[in-house]
Amino acid sequence: MPTPHNASLPCYHDAVRAEWVDYNGHLRDAFYMLIFSFATDVLIDQIGLPDAMRRARKRSIYTLEAHLNYLHEIKEGAQVRVDMRVLGHDGKRLHLYLEMFADDGDEPVAAGEQMLLHVDTAGPPRSAPFDADVEARVRDLAQAHAALPPARFAGRVIGLPARTPRNGGEHA
């Protein structure tokens, strides 16, 4: 079965810049999201909404929700690659999964999910159905990505486990 890196996935490349690094020499948490945001721009172009088209059609993509998993620290100068795949979609939304890899590593250093919304920007921004050509590209990507192995870090929920006497809960 193909791995995301070998599959035909939207992909983004960058390098960890000095201004993105904290006092420990590691990529700051906010900049993982920035890199994922830049990667999402690549996907938006790929589905047929590059800047010129967004302006002409008065359409855009907004992020409704984002979840990030920090898996390994990376340092200044690291070359990063973000692989993306469409996990689901409907007439207005895209559920996107992203994995970030450093240098030539095979294990992700971060993973995330985003829920994206197609928006009409002609007046006050409001949700709008994808135009037919964009929807077809989204559908084609989702179908191609459905054959990939499950997204390892998708669907995670943040929260503490239920309190019990062993982990600090009150005794009965």
Contacts in CASP RR format, 6 or more apart in sequence:
PFRMAT RR
TARGET T0000
AUTHOR 0000-0000-0000
METHOD contacts of the structure
MODEL  1
MPTPHNASLPCYHDAVRAEWVDYNGHLRDAFYMLIFSFATDVLIDQIGLP
DAMRRARKRSIYTLEAHLNYLHEIKEGAQVRVDMRVLGHDGKRLHLYLEM
FADDGDEPVAAGEQMLLHVDTAGPPRSAPFDADVEARVRDLAQAHAALPP
ARFAGRVIGLPARTPRNGGEHA
1 148 0 8 1.000
1 149 0 8 1.000
2 147 0 8 1.000
2 148 0 8 1.000
3 149 0 8 1.000
4 83 0 8 1.000
4 85 0 8 1.000
4 99 0 8 1.000
4 148 0 8 1.000
5 81 0 8 1.000
5 83 0 8 1.000
5 101 0 8 1.000
5 106 0 8 1.000
7 144 0 8 1.000
7 145 0 8 1.000
7 148 0 8 1.000
8 144 0 8 1.000
9 83 0 8 1.000
9 84 0 8 1.000
9 85 0 8 1.000
9 145 0 8 1.000
10 39 0 8 1.000
10 42 0 8 1.000
10 43 0 8 1.000
10 46 0 8 1.000
10 83 0 8 1.000
10 84 0 8 1.000
10 85 0 8 1.000
10 141 0 8 1.000
11 39 0 8 1.000
11 42 0 8 1.000
11 81 0 8 1.000
11 82 0 8 1.000
11 83 0 8 1.000
11 84 0 8 1.000
12 35 0 8 1.000
12 38 0 8 1.000
12 39 0 8 1.000
12 41 0 8 1.000
12 42 0 8 1.000
12 81 0 8 1.000
12 82 0 8 1.000
12 84 0 8 1.000
13 79 0 8 1.000
13 80 0 8 1.000
13 81 0 8 1.000
13 82 0 8 1.000
14 35 0 8 1.000
14 38 0 8 1.000
14 79 0 8 1.000
14 80 0 8 1.000
14 82 0 8 1.000
15 77 0 8 1.000
15 78 0 8 1.000
15 79 0 8 1.000
15 80 0 8 1.000
16 27 0 8 1.000
16 31 0 8 1.000
16 74 0 8 1.000
16 75 0 8 1.000
16 76 0 8 1.000
16 77 0 8 1.000
16 78 0 8 1.000
16 80 0 8 1.000
17 76 0 8 1.000
17 77 0 8 1.000
18 76 0 8 1.000
20 27 0 8 1.000
20 28 0 8 1.000
20 31 0 8 1.000
20 34 0 8 1.000
20 76 0 8 1.000
21 27 0 8 1.000
21 28 0 8 1.000
21 75 0 8 1.000
21 76 0 8 1.000
22 28 0 8 1.000
24 73 0 8 1.000
25 75 0 8 1.000
25 76 0 8 1.000
26 73 0 8 1.000
26 74 0 8 1.000
26 75 0 8 1.000
27 73 0 8 1.000
27 74 0 8 1.000
27 75 0 8 1.000
27 76 0 8 1.000
27 78 0 8 1.000
29 68 0 8 1.000
29 70 0 8 1.000
32 68 0 8 1.000
32 70 0 8 1.000
32 100 0 8 1.000
32 110 0 8 1.000
33 66 0 8 1.000
33 68 0 8 1.000
35 80 0 8 1.000
35 82 0 8 1.000
35 100 0 8 1.000
36 66 0 8 1.000
36 68 0 8 1.000
36 82 0 8 1.000
36 98 0 8 1.000
36 100 0 8 1.000
36 110 0 8 1.000
36 112 0 8 1.000
36 114 0 8 1.000
37 63 0 8 1.000
38 82 0 8 1.000
39 82 0 8 1.000
39 84 0 8 1.000
39 98 0 8 1.000
40 61 0 8 1.000
40 63 0 8 1.000
40 84 0 8 1.000
40 96 0 8 1.000
40 98 0 8 1.000
40 114 0 8 1.000
40 116 0 8 1.000
42 84 0 8 1.000
43 84 0 8 1.000
43 96 0 8 1.000
44 50 0 8 1.000
44 54 0 8 1.000
44 61 0 8 1.000
46 137 0 8 1.000
46 141 0 8 1.000
47 134 0 8 1.000
47 137 0 8 1.000
47 138 0 8 1.000
47 141 0 8 1.000
48 133 0 8 1.000
48 134 0 8 1.000
48 137 0 8 1.000
49 57 0 8 1.000
49 59 0 8 1.000
49 60 0 8 1.000
49 61 0 8 1.000
49 134 0 8 1.000
53 59 0 8 1.000
54 60 0 8 1.000
54 121 0 8 1.000
57 131 0 8 1.000
58 120 0 8 1.000
58 121 0 8 1.000
58 122 0 8 1.000
58 123 0 8 1.000
59 118 0 8 1.000
59 119 0 8 1.000
59 120 0 8 1.000
59 121 0 8 1.000
59 128 0 8 1.000
59 131 0 8 1.000
59 134 0 8 1.000
60 118 0 8 1.000
60 119 0 8 1.000
60 121 0 8 1.000
60 125 0 8 1.000
61 94 0 8 1.000
61 116 0 8 1.000
61 117 0 8 1.000
61 118 0 8 1.000
61 119 0 8 1.000
62 116 0 8 1.000
62 117 0 8 1.000
62 119 0 8 1.000
62 125 0 8 1.000
63 114 0 8 1.000
63 115 0 8 1.000
63 116 0 8 1.000
63 117 0 8 1.000
64 93 0 8 1.000
64 114 0 8 1.000
64 115 0 8 1.000
64 116 0 8 1.000
64 117 0 8 1.000
65 114 0 8 1.000
65 115 0 8 1.000
66 112 0 8 1.000
66 113 0 8 1.000
66 114 0 8 1.000
66 115 0 8 1.000
67 112 0 8 1.000
67 113 0 8 1.000
67 114 0 8 1.000
67 155 0 8 1.000
67 156 0 8 1.000
67 158 0 8 1.000
68 110 0 8 1.000
68 111 0 8 1.000
68 112 0 8 1.000
69 110 0 8 1.000
69 111 0 8 1.000
69 112 0 8 1.000
69 153 0 8 1.000
69 156 0 8 1.000
70 109 0 8 1.000
70 110 0 8 1.000
71 107 0 8 1.000
71 108 0 8 1.000
71 109 0 8 1.000
71 110 0 8 1.000
71 111 0 8 1.000
71 153 0 8 1.000
72 102 0 8 1.000
72 107 0 8 1.000
72 108 0 8 1.000
72 109 0 8 1.000
72 110 0 8 1.000
73 109 0 8 1.000
74 80 0 8 1.000
74 102 0 8 1.000
74 109 0 8 1.000
78 102 0 8 1.000
78 103 0 8 1.000
79 102 0 8 1.000
79 103 0 8 1.000
80 100 0 8 1.000
80 101 0 8 1.000
80 102 0 8 1.000
80 109 0 8 1.000
81 100 0 8 1.000
81 101 0 8 1.000
82 98 0 8 1.000
82 99 0 8 1.000
82 100 0 8 1.000
82 101 0 8 1.000
83 98 0 8 1.000
83 99 0 8 1.000
83 101 0 8 1.000
84 96 0 8 1.000
84 97 0 8 1.000
84 98 0 8 1.000
85 96 0 8 1.000
85 97 0 8 1.000
85 141 0 8 1.000
85 145 0 8 1.000
85 148 0 8 1.000
85 151 0 8 1.000
86 94 0 8 1.000
86 95 0 8 1.000
86 96 0 8 1.000
86 97 0 8 1.000
86 138 0 8 1.000
86 141 0 8 1.000
86 142 0 8 1.000
86 145 0 8 1.000
87 95 0 8 1.000
87 96 0 8 1.000
87 97 0 8 1.000
87 113 0 8 1.000
87 142 0 8 1.000
87 145 0 8 1.000
87 151 0 8 1.000
87 154 0 8 1.000
88 94 0 8 1.000
88 95 0 8 1.000
88 142 0 8 1.000
89 95 0 8 1.000
89 138 0 8 1.000
89 139 0 8 1.000
89 142 0 8 1.000
91 118 0 8 1.000
91 129 0 8 1.000
91 130 0 8 1.000
91 135 0 8 1.000
92 117 0 8 1.000
92 118 0 8 1.000
92 127 0 8 1.000
92 128 0 8 1.000
92 129 0 8 1.000
92 130 0 8 1.000
93 115 0 8 1.000
93 116 0 8 1.000
93 117 0 8 1.000
93 118 0 8 1.000
94 114 0 8 1.000
94 115 0 8 1.000
94 116 0 8 1.000
94 118 0 8 1.000
94 138 0 8 1.000
95 113 0 8 1.000
95 114 0 8 1.000
95 115 0 8 1.000
95 116 0 8 1.000
96 113 0 8 1.000
96 114 0 8 1.000
96 115 0 8 1.000
96 116 0 8 1.000
97 111 0 8 1.000
97 112 0 8 1.000
97 113 0 8 1.000
97 151 0 8 1.000
97 154 0 8 1.000
98 111 0 8 1.000
98 112 0 8 1.000
98 113 0 8 1.000
98 114 0 8 1.000
99 108 0 8 1.000
99 110 0 8 1.000
99 111 0 8 1.000
99 112 0 8 1.000
99 151 0 8 1.000
99 152 0 8 1.000
99 153 0 8 1.000
100 108 0 8 1.000
100 109 0 8 1.000
100 110 0 8 1.000
100 111 0 8 1.000
101 107 0 8 1.000
101 108 0 8 1.000
101 109 0 8 1.000
102 109 0 8 1.000
108 152 0 8 1.000
108 153 0 8 1.000
111 151 0 8 1.000
111 152 0 8 1.000
111 153 0 8 1.000
111 154 0 8 1.000
112 153 0 8 1.000
112 154 0 8 1.000
113 154 0 8 1.000
113 155 0 8 1.000
117 127 0 8 1.000
118 127 0 8 1.000
118 128 0 8 1.000
118 129 0 8 1.000
118 130 0 8 1.000
118 134 0 8 1.000
119 125 0 8 1.000
119 126 0 8 1.000
119 127 0 8 1.000
119 128 0 8 1.000
120 126 0 8 1.000
120 127 0 8 1.000
120 128 0 8 1.000
129 135 0 8 1.000
130 138 0 8 1.000
161 167 0 8 1.000
163 169 0 8 1.000
163 170 0 8 1.000
165 171 0 8 1.000
165 172 0 8 1.000
END
